[in-house]
Amino acid sequence: MDVASRRPTWQFLGSVARNRRTLYVMTRFWLAEKHSGTLMGTWWALIQPTFFALFYLAIFTLVFPSRFQTAGGATTQYSLYLLAGLIPWFTFQSVLTTSPLALTGNPSLVRNASFPIELFPVRTVVIALFTWGSGTVITLAAAIVINPESWRMWFTLPLLLGLQVLAMTGWALALSVIGVFVRDLSQVIALLAMPVLFLMPVFYTIESAPAIFKGVMLLNPWTYMVLCYQDVYVYGAFTQPLAWLVFTLFAAVSVPLGIRILRRSSTLVVSAL
């Protein structure tokens, strides 16, 4: 992959745009292979995250209905507060756990000098968007019923999606390289994913978290992603401007850093495979 230029980020984006048809075929092939032999086929990519979101919504709305006091002192349905944080995190988590295997699972194509190997980690981002899309539909539907006053903030969802895609792409590029040399990385990240989830304001607000957790939560970059989504669905306003700034910077730094790691390690990656 040739990314050695004065503007590697733009060259990377141009490469993905030029090879979007290849990326589409790769994604379809991966989904078909993963779900081959199943009755629903590739539809499982939508069914699973949709069921997950509906399950949480039903449990905390119908079975254990409860109101939740938010950071501003107002109350909302706990199910909406949960989904606002769970959907973006599980989308990001999917990229974190699968991208370390992106290059190691395709050694022959990675060794092909003419093939744009950046498409493999980018594919993990595209696949993760099935979780985001189906989960967002369910969360929006819940917000329409539970908190319709927040409708103005729903128009910021494309911005949030763009920022999250940028951040996920940067991490996917970096982890795909590290995964070549640390073959257990995917398993390690999967183990750490649950503790990290409890270090974000998903199940409780930062203010109500144990004191020992508060400092760590504020150092967790995904905390600010969750706070942005809570502004959209729960608060219906920009109550956390610092979170939007931090998440924007997080996304803006992730992409060039990931590209730099892949660019500088491409030769080592090919030789390691």
Secondary structure, DSSP 4 states (H G I P E B T S, - for coil): ----SS-HHHHHHHHHHHTHHHHHHHHHHHHHHHTTT-SSGGGHHHHHHHHHHHHHHHIIIIIS--EEE-TTS-EEEHHHHHHHHHHHHHHHHHHHHHGGGTTTT-HHHHH-TTS-TTHHHHHHHHHHHHHHHHHHHHHHHHHHHH-GGGGGGGGGHHHHHHHHHHHHHHHHHHHHHHHHH-TTHHHHHHHHHHHHHTTSTTSS-TTTS-HHHHHHHHH-HHHHHHHHHHIIIII-S---HHHHHHHHHHHHHHHHHHHHHHHHHHHHHHHH-
